[in-house]
Amino acid sequence: MRVFVLFIHIVAIGAWVGANVTQLLVNPVMQRTGGTTAATWMRQTARMGRVLYTPAAIVALITGFWLVIISDFFEFEHVFVAIGIIMVIVGG
């Protein structure tokens, strides 16, 4: 079960971070382009916030807590876990 939860956690983090990096790199280009292309990009960005970013952050947070609870190694006091929680709260 732990391996499955870890897999879901990694997929959620990958989707969340990957989408945010894409936004970071593409938004300035789209803003310079202007017109209908930029407007379409911004509408899709808002849509992806509802469809991808927020759900991925929630799944990452839930599976992260789940992994800490079922793990013999990780604990909530570990710096790595605290950084992950802060990242989801700030970024989500």
N, C-alpha and C positions, 0 to 999 in steps of 0.2 A: 504494500500500500504506500509506503514511504517513497518508493521510486516513482510511482504514478503521480503522487502529489508534487514531488520535486520536478517532474517533467512538465506538469501544468504550470507550476510556478515559473520555470525557466521560459516557457512559451509566452506567458503573460508579460514577463519582464522584457523579453525580446520585442514583443509587439509594442509595448508601451514606450520603451526607450527608442526603438527604431522609428516609430511614428514621430516622436518628439525631435529626433535628430533630423528627420526629413523636413519637418516644419521649420526648424532652425535654418536649414540650408536653402529651402525653396521659397520661403516667404519673401525675403528681400528681392529675389529675382522677379517674382510675380508682382510685387509692388512697383518695381521699375517698369514692368511691361505695361501695366495699367489696362484700362478698357475692360471689355467683356471677359477676357482671359483672367485677369486679376479678380474680377467680381466672382467668376465661377470658382476659382481657387478658394477664395475666402468663404463662399457658401459651403463648399465641400469640407473646408477646415472646421467650420461650425458643426456640420453633420458628423464628421469623424470624432469630434469631441463627445458626442452622445453615443455613437456606435462603437468606437474603438478605444479611445484614450481612457475615458472614465471606467468602462467595464474592465479593461485590462488592469488598471490600477487597483480596482476593487478585488479582482481575482488574485493579483499578486499579493495584496495585503492579507487576504483571507488564507491563501495557501502558505504564505510566510508564517503567519501565526500558527497554522496547523502543523507546519514542519517543526517549529520550535516546541510545540506541545508534545508531538509524538517522538521527538528526537532525544537520544541520550547524550548528544554532543552539544547542540546549540541551546542557549538559554537567553532569556530576554535581556540579561545584563551584558551580554557580549556586544562589543562595539559594532561589529558587522551587522548584527540584528538591529541595533539602534539606528545605524545609518540608513538601513533599508526602510525602517518605519518613517524616519524623517523625510527621506526621499519621496515616499508615496504621499505623505501629508503635504509637503511643499509642492510637489509636481502634480498631484492629483487634484 
